[in-house]
């Protein structure tokens, strides 16, 4: 799938309603639209990014060389940043 990186095409609320099939096909092609009502932009339609899965073997290989996490140091860092009091709020 290729994405069109040009400026979004402006369409009216009426065009969105009457030409929804063609607009959906254009979204599939990567086009983006700004929807207007009475000439005023009210929303934007953009295609969703397709997820790209990474093979488990590739992910393992990437993290294989990562440094080990020191659990105590990690916990100390989290505690320093977040208030995790177990006292009920009143």
Beta strands, then each sheet from edge to edge (+ up, - down):
strand 1: 9-12
strand 2: 33-37
strand 3: 40-45
sheet 1: 1+ 2+ 3-
end
